């Protein structure tokens, strides 16, 4: 069991790109694996690809290679303010991933 009381192991994986000390792209993922020999699988992720801030809720019964999860728009990135929106939205996105891990886990296991 891990710190959250879930079977296996969980982690938060953060990937960021910065430009002049401003976050211009990020991906924050709640991931799980059954044992140290298994691959990490996405449970929930928020990222800034495709011109928007959006979340992905994954399902346990989906194959990890084919799944992009159920995608939900959080905020569209405008051409003139996209970098500012990404930088400002990072903390809220991080909080959303970390503070609701139990809910993301439930949705992942129950589909």
C-alpha positions as CSV (number, residue, x, y, z in Angstrom):
1,X,0.0,0.0,0.0
2,X,1.2,3.5,-0.6
3,X,0.8,6.8,1.4
4,X,-2.8,7.2,0.0
5,X,-3.9,3.7,1.1
6,X,-4.2,2.6,-2.4
7,X,-2.9,-0.9,-3.5
8,X,0.4,-0.6,-5.4
9,X,2.2,2.7,-5.8
10,X,1.1,6.2,-6.8
11,X,3.1,9.2,-7.9
12,X,2.6,12.7,-9.3
13,X,4.7,13.2,-12.5
14,X,5.3,16.9,-13.5
15,X,6.8,18.0,-16.8
16,X,7.3,21.7,-17.4
17,X,8.8,23.9,-20.1
18,X,9.8,27.4,-19.2
19,X,10.7,30.5,-21.3
20,X,12.2,33.5,-19.5
21,X,11.1,32.1,-16.1
22,X,7.5,31.7,-17.2
23,X,5.9,28.3,-17.5
24,X,4.8,27.9,-21.2
25,X,3.8,24.2,-21.2
26,X,3.1,21.6,-18.5
27,X,1.8,18.1,-17.8
28,X,0.8,17.0,-14.3
29,X,-0.2,13.3,-14.0
30,X,-1.4,11.1,-11.2
31,X,0.0,7.7,-12.1
32,X,-0.2,4.2,-10.6
33,X,1.6,0.9,-10.8
34,X,0.9,-2.4,-9.2
35,X,4.5,-3.2,-8.4
36,X,8.0,-1.9,-9.0
37,X,8.3,-4.3,-12.0
38,X,5.2,-2.8,-13.7
39,X,4.9,0.3,-16.0
40,X,3.4,3.5,-14.6
41,X,-0.2,4.0,-15.9
42,X,-2.0,7.4,-16.0
43,X,-5.0,7.7,-13.7
44,X,-5.6,11.4,-14.3
45,X,-3.7,14.2,-16.1
46,X,-3.9,17.9,-16.8
47,X,-1.8,19.3,-19.7
48,X,-1.5,22.2,-22.0
49,X,-1.2,20.6,-25.4
50,X,-3.6,21.2,-28.3
51,X,-4.0,25.0,-27.6
52,X,-5.9,24.5,-24.3
53,X,-5.6,23.5,-20.6
54,X,-7.5,20.3,-20.4
55,X,-7.8,17.2,-18.2
56,X,-7.8,13.5,-19.0
57,X,-9.6,11.0,-16.8
58,X,-8.3,7.5,-17.7
59,X,-9.9,4.1,-17.0
60,X,-8.2,1.0,-15.6
61,X,-9.8,-1.3,-18.2
62,X,-8.4,0.7,-21.1
63,X,-5.1,-0.4,-22.5
64,X,-2.4,2.2,-21.5
65,X,-1.0,2.5,-25.0
66,X,-4.3,3.4,-26.7
67,X,-6.0,5.5,-24.2
68,X,-6.1,9.3,-24.1
69,X,-8.8,9.2,-21.5
70,X,-12.0,11.2,-21.2
71,X,-10.8,14.7,-22.2
72,X,-12.4,17.8,-20.6
73,X,-11.6,21.4,-21.5
74,X,-10.5,23.6,-18.6
75,X,-9.5,26.7,-20.6
76,X,-8.7,27.7,-24.1
77,X,-5.3,29.4,-24.8
78,X,-5.7,32.5,-26.8
79,X,-3.0,33.6,-29.3
80,X,-2.2,36.8,-27.5
81,X,-2.4,35.5,-23.8
82,X,-1.6,31.8,-24.1
83,X,1.7,31.9,-22.3
84,X,0.2,34.0,-19.5
85,X,-2.8,31.6,-19.1
86,X,-0.5,28.6,-18.9
87,X,1.7,30.2,-16.3
88,X,-1.2,31.4,-14.2
89,X,-3.1,28.1,-14.5
90,X,-0.3,25.9,-13.3
91,X,-0.9,26.1,-9.6
92,X,-4.6,25.5,-9.9
93,X,-4.0,22.5,-12.1
94,X,-1.4,21.1,-9.7
95,X,-3.9,21.5,-6.8
96,X,-6.6,19.8,-8.8
97,X,-4.5,16.8,-9.5
98,X,-3.1,16.4,-6.0
99,X,-6.1,17.3,-3.9
100,X,-8.6,15.0,-5.7
101,X,-6.5,11.9,-6.1
102,X,-9.1,9.7,-4.3
103,X,-11.8,10.8,-6.7
104,X,-9.6,10.3,-9.8
105,X,-8.7,6.8,-8.4
106,X,-12.4,5.9,-7.9
107,X,-13.2,7.0,-11.5
108,X,-10.2,5.1,-12.9
109,X,-11.2,1.8,-11.1
110,X,-14.9,2.1,-11.7
111,X,-14.8,3.4,-15.2
